[in-house]
């Protein structure tokens, strides 16, 4: 192991199974949840062993290159969890002017919630080749597990108790014009947070589309300052039965339906799209955002992972590597970068 930088391996170290030490220390405490793989001095050829060990590792493996990543390293880049480098040559690389600083920010976030971050890694890899419904189930199983863990409990304690959101008569508006159905999120006072009432009304509208083949297009949008500010934080931690919560997320949530109806759905985004506010739209066949739209995935910072389908929808648009970066760091991404990465399909000014 390279002792010049603690937690840093050379490619040769990785080949020798240096990342294979037991993940859990005495007492079941996570030991060293991440390792950095230095790619600057990677050998030419003979990468098969490093690729194999990367796939078998239990820790988060972060590639680091201070120069453009060589083309012959592509199989290793794919096998790692993500790579930071000055120039992106594939979806496995997150472009940054300062790879050392980017890795420091990523690993700091991992250290704060290592159980959530490691679980996220496992979910992204396990669900990568699954059909969307099965992958959503995997996500939800892991989400339910983390709901009973200490990291989410700590977040709940820090948040403190909050009153339930007030009731709303029409959390979603549905209007039909010929063969087009317009579904509008209608809780601007809550920034269209994906709470129980809005979720159930949205699912009801999507089920209409499943039953009616004459609806050729669905336009999903939201009123107010933002399309959707994610899950309603005032409702978090209130479900006493995590098994029922799993069934509600998967069979009573909107993600599976949007994935099923993807070819007929266009989503119009604006403002802040947080958590579920981008996880669900990312399933759609076409995603359009206004200039100035911002996206953020904060769940790992809460001791959780995305729970509205984001570990499925977002990696299938931008790759599991960049998705991991967004999930763990919770950094916002603007519409221009979202378009460049493929998270959205078009930037369109309002009213055009």
RAWO-V302768 format. One record per helix or strand. SS is the DSSP state (@ for helix, = for strand). FROM is the first residue (numbers start at 1). TO is the last residue. If there is no record, write none. Layout:
ss:SS from:FROM to:TO
ss:SS from:FROM to:TO
This chain:
ss:= from:2 to:2
ss:= from:8 to:10
ss:@ from:11 to:15
ss:= from:24 to:24
ss:@ from:26 to:28
ss:= from:30 to:30
ss:= from:34 to:38
ss:@ from:48 to:56
ss:= from:60 to:64
ss:@ from:71 to:79
ss:= from:82 to:85
ss:= from:93 to:95
ss:@ from:99 to:112
ss:@ from:114 to:126
ss:@ from:132 to:147
ss:@ from:150 to:159
ss:= from:172 to:177
ss:= from:180 to:185
ss:@ from:188 to:190
ss:@ from:196 to:211
ss:= from:217 to:222
ss:= from:228 to:228
ss:@ from:233 to:235
ss:@ from:242 to:251
ss:@ from:255 to:260
ss:@ from:262 to:264
ss:= from:265 to:269
ss:= from:272 to:274
ss:@ from:276 to:279
ss:@ from:281 to:283
ss:= from:286 to:289
ss:= from:294 to:296
ss:@ from:299 to:302
ss:@ from:310 to:313
ss:@ from:315 to:318
ss:@ from:320 to:329
ss:= from:333 to:334
ss:@ from:335 to:341
ss:= from:346 to:347
